């Protein structure tokens, strides 16, 4: 049964401009975060390598987004990871976390500067303390797209992120990706995990700031 309306063009007319008030389970992600004891297990020629990393993440509220009648509230994020051993970027990632209040759909878009993008999806309730999102190679709704070299050498078959909130100022994640490494008989379980602590507060989205400024001007 088709869950979508016949009218695919008309946008909702009563959209609340306050993103932070409508993020559902993503509300607690908004702000700035750090951690120094993340763990990454990745494939190397000699076997699995375990690295400890330093992570800095920002989540900025964006204005409400519509696809015709579909409405998303979300956060734009940037992950930057380094290690104590090297003064270079170990991992860099940008994208969006999106929440559709009408359906409980949660999305994470993921882009890394090695020629790979993904769209992971899951379902949640507004007050859930745990989120699980997945993506699978070959899918168009929640899939993974990579360069020809990555498809040949380190093909990503599946992606999964388990995220758990621990109050208002801490959250943890575990990311698992199944890789088919060229020349290896068995799939490789590439995984990362970390617990982050808040170092900066959530900030309103641009439209909310503009409207609040106009109200303040009229009041003055």
C-alpha positions as CSV (number, residue, x, y, z in Angstrom):
1,X,0.0,0.0,0.0
2,X,1.3,3.4,-1.0
3,X,1.9,5.5,2.2
4,X,2.3,8.8,0.3
5,X,-0.4,11.4,-0.6
6,X,-1.8,12.1,-4.1
7,X,-0.7,15.8,-3.8
8,X,3.1,15.7,-3.8
9,X,3.6,19.5,-4.3
10,X,1.7,21.3,-1.5
11,X,3.9,22.1,1.4
12,X,2.5,22.3,5.0
13,X,1.4,25.8,6.0
14,X,1.8,25.6,9.7
15,X,5.5,24.7,10.1
16,X,7.0,25.7,13.5
17,X,10.2,27.6,12.8
18,X,11.8,26.4,16.0
19,X,14.0,23.4,15.0
20,X,15.3,22.7,18.5
21,X,11.7,22.3,19.8
22,X,10.9,19.8,17.1
23,X,13.9,17.5,16.8
24,X,12.3,14.5,18.7
25,X,15.0,12.0,19.7
26,X,17.7,14.2,18.0
27,X,17.2,17.1,20.4
28,X,20.0,16.0,22.8
29,X,22.6,15.9,20.0
30,X,22.5,19.6,19.3
31,X,25.6,21.4,20.5
32,X,29.4,20.7,20.6
33,X,31.1,17.6,21.9
34,X,34.5,16.1,22.5
35,X,36.1,12.8,23.6
36,X,39.7,11.5,23.8
37,X,39.3,7.7,24.1
38,X,37.5,6.6,21.0
39,X,38.5,3.2,19.6
40,X,38.8,2.2,15.9
41,X,39.5,-1.2,14.6
42,X,40.4,-1.2,10.9
43,X,42.0,-3.5,8.3
44,X,45.7,-3.4,7.5
45,X,48.0,-5.7,5.4
46,X,49.4,-7.3,8.6
47,X,46.0,-7.7,10.2
48,X,43.5,-5.7,12.2
49,X,44.8,-2.4,13.7
50,X,43.4,-0.9,16.9
51,X,43.7,2.9,17.3
52,X,42.7,5.2,20.0
53,X,41.5,8.6,18.7
54,X,40.4,12.1,19.7
55,X,37.0,13.2,18.4
56,X,35.4,16.6,18.1
57,X,31.8,16.9,16.8
58,X,29.4,19.8,16.2
59,X,25.7,19.6,15.6
60,X,24.0,22.8,14.3
61,X,20.3,23.2,14.0
62,X,19.1,23.8,10.4
63,X,15.8,25.4,9.3
64,X,12.8,23.1,8.7
65,X,13.1,21.3,5.3
66,X,10.2,20.2,3.1
67,X,9.8,17.8,0.2
68,X,6.3,18.9,-0.8
69,X,4.2,17.7,2.1
70,X,7.1,15.9,3.8
71,X,8.6,17.8,6.7
72,X,12.0,17.3,8.3
73,X,13.7,18.9,11.3
74,X,17.4,18.3,11.5
75,X,21.0,19.0,12.4
76,X,24.0,19.6,10.2
77,X,27.1,17.9,11.7
78,X,30.8,17.8,11.3
79,X,33.1,15.1,12.9
80,X,36.8,15.7,13.0
81,X,39.1,13.0,14.4
82,X,42.8,13.0,15.2
83,X,45.2,10.9,17.2
84,X,47.8,11.6,19.8
85,X,50.5,10.0,17.6
86,X,50.0,12.1,14.5
87,X,49.1,15.8,14.0
88,X,47.0,15.0,10.9
89,X,43.3,14.3,10.3
90,X,42.5,10.6,11.0
91,X,38.9,10.9,9.9
92,X,36.7,13.7,8.7
93,X,32.9,13.4,8.1
94,X,30.0,15.7,7.4
95,X,26.3,15.3,6.9
96,X,22.8,15.7,8.4
97,X,20.7,14.0,11.0
98,X,17.0,14.4,10.2
99,X,13.8,13.7,12.0
100,X,10.4,13.3,10.4
101,X,7.8,13.9,13.2
102,X,4.9,12.6,11.2
103,X,6.4,9.1,10.7
104,X,9.2,8.7,13.3
105,X,11.7,8.3,10.5
106,X,15.3,9.1,11.5
107,X,18.0,9.6,8.8
108,X,21.7,10.1,8.9
109,X,23.5,11.3,5.7
110,X,27.2,10.6,5.7
111,X,30.0,11.9,3.5
112,X,33.7,11.3,3.9
113,X,36.5,12.7,1.7
114,X,37.6,9.4,0.4
115,X,34.9,9.1,-2.2
116,X,32.0,7.6,-0.2
117,X,28.5,8.6,0.8
118,X,25.7,6.8,2.6
119,X,22.1,7.3,3.8
120,X,21.2,5.4,6.9
121,X,17.7,5.1,8.2
122,X,15.8,3.9,11.3
123,X,12.6,4.5,13.3
124,X,12.2,6.1,16.7
125,X,9.9,7.8,19.2
126,X,10.4,11.4,20.3
127,X,11.8,10.4,23.8
128,X,13.8,7.3,22.8
129,X,17.2,7.0,24.5
130,X,18.6,4.7,21.8
131,X,18.8,5.0,18.0
132,X,19.7,2.3,15.5
133,X,20.2,3.3,11.9
134,X,21.3,1.0,9.0
135,X,22.4,1.3,5.4
136,X,23.1,-1.5,2.8
137,X,25.0,-1.5,-0.4
138,X,22.7,-1.7,-3.4
139,X,19.7,-0.1,-1.8
140,X,18.4,3.2,-3.1
141,X,16.3,4.3,0.0
142,X,19.1,3.7,2.6
143,X,22.2,2.8,0.7
144,X,25.9,3.2,0.3
145,X,27.8,4.7,-2.7
146,X,31.6,4.4,-3.2
147,X,34.3,5.1,-5.7
148,X,35.4,2.3,-8.1
149,X,38.6,1.8,-6.1
150,X,36.8,1.4,-2.8
151,X,34.4,-1.0,-4.5
152,X,37.4,-3.1,-5.6
153,X,39.6,-2.9,-2.6
154,X,37.4,-2.2,0.5
155,X,33.8,-2.8,-0.5
156,X,31.3,-1.6,2.2
157,X,28.4,-4.1,2.3
158,X,26.6,-2.8,5.4
159,X,26.7,0.1,7.8
160,X,25.1,0.3,11.3
161,X,25.2,2.9,14.0
162,X,23.9,2.3,17.5
163,X,23.6,5.6,19.5
164,X,22.7,5.9,23.2
165,X,21.9,9.0,25.1
166,X,23.2,9.3,28.7
167,X,21.4,12.2,30.1
168,X,21.6,15.7,28.5
169,X,25.4,16.0,28.3
170,X,26.7,12.6,27.2
171,X,26.1,10.1,24.4
172,X,27.8,7.0,23.1
173,X,27.9,5.3,19.8
174,X,29.1,2.1,18.1
175,X,29.5,2.0,14.3
176,X,30.0,-1.3,12.5
177,X,30.7,-1.6,8.8
178,X,31.1,-4.9,7.0
179,X,34.0,-4.7,4.5
180,X,34.9,-7.1,1.8
181,X,38.7,-6.5,1.6
182,X,40.3,-7.5,-1.7
183,X,42.3,-10.8,-1.4
184,X,40.7,-11.8,2.0
185,X,38.4,-14.8,2.3
186,X,36.2,-13.4,5.1
187,X,34.4,-10.1,5.6
188,X,36.1,-7.6,8.0
189,X,34.1,-6.1,10.9
190,X,35.4,-2.5,10.9
191,X,34.1,-0.8,14.0
192,X,34.4,2.4,16.0
193,X,33.1,3.4,19.4
194,X,33.2,6.4,21.7
195,X,31.5,8.3,24.5
196,X,31.3,12.1,24.0
197,X,30.8,14.9,26.5
198,X,29.2,18.2,25.9
199,X,31.5,21.2,25.7
200,X,29.1,23.7,24.0
201,X,25.3,24.4,24.1
202,X,22.7,24.0,21.4
203,X,22.1,27.0,19.3
204,X,18.8,28.0,17.5
205,X,18.4,27.6,13.8
206,X,18.9,30.7,11.5
207,X,15.2,31.3,10.9
208,X,14.3,31.1,14.6
209,X,17.1,33.7,15.3
210,X,15.7,36.0,12.6
211,X,12.2,35.8,13.9
212,X,13.3,36.3,17.5
213,X,15.3,39.4,16.5
214,X,12.3,40.9,14.7
215,X,10.1,40.3,17.7
216,X,12.7,41.9,20.0
217,X,12.8,44.9,17.6
218,X,9.1,45.4,17.7
219,X,8.9,45.1,21.4
220,X,11.6,47.7,21.8
